[in-house]
Amino acid sequence: MNLLLTIIIFMIVLNAGASFVPFLLPRVKLELVLPYQLWFNVILIFILILPHKVGDFKLFEKIKQ
């Protein structure tokens, strides 16, 4: 639950910061800001969805008989 809350807070801060860019820097076009905002949102969603543990693959161990 802690990770979910952290991701939601980061998304709110990220999107709020991206929405303030036109007010703070009026000459910057939204076409330059939007890809960064979307990619950071996708990264945060991947952190939330993808598993945090990886499998222990033992491909090159000798087979004990």
C-alpha positions in Angstrom: 0.0 0.0 0.0 2.9 2.3 0.7 4.3 1.9 -2.8 0.8 2.7 -4.3 0.5 5.8 -2.3 4.0 6.9 -3.2 3.4 6.4 -6.9 0.1 8.3 -6.7 1.8 11.2 -5.0 4.6 11.2 -7.6 2.1 11.2 -10.4 0.2 14.1 -8.9 3.4 16.1 -8.4 4.7 15.3 -11.9 1.5 16.2 -13.6 1.1 19.4 -11.6 4.6 20.4 -12.4 4.0 19.7 -16.1 0.8 21.7 -16.0 2.6 24.8 -14.5 5.2 24.9 -17.3 3.1 27.0 -19.7 2.5 29.6 -16.9 6.1 29.6 -15.8 7.7 29.4 -19.2 5.2 30.7 -21.8 7.6 30.4 -24.8 8.0 26.6 -24.3 5.7 24.7 -26.6 3.6 21.9 -25.1 5.0 19.6 -27.8 8.3 19.7 -25.9 6.9 19.0 -22.4 4.2 16.4 -23.2 6.6 13.5 -24.2 8.5 13.9 -20.9 5.4 14.0 -18.9 4.0 10.9 -20.6 7.2 8.9 -20.3 7.6 9.6 -16.6 3.9 8.6 -16.1 4.6 5.3 -18.0 7.7 4.7 -15.9 5.7 5.2 -12.7 3.0 2.8 -14.0 5.6 0.2 -14.9 7.1 0.5 -11.4 3.6 -0.2 -10.0 2.6 -3.0 -12.3 5.8 -5.0 -13.0 7.1 -7.5 -10.4 9.8 -6.4 -8.1 11.5 -9.7 -7.7 13.1 -11.7 -10.4 13.4 -15.5 -10.7 16.5 -17.4 -9.7 17.6 -19.0 -12.9 20.1 -21.7 -12.6 20.9 -22.3 -16.3 24.6 -23.1 -16.0 24.7 -25.3 -12.9 25.8 -28.8 -13.2 23.1 -31.4 -12.9 23.6 -33.5 -9.7 23.0 -37.2 -10.2 
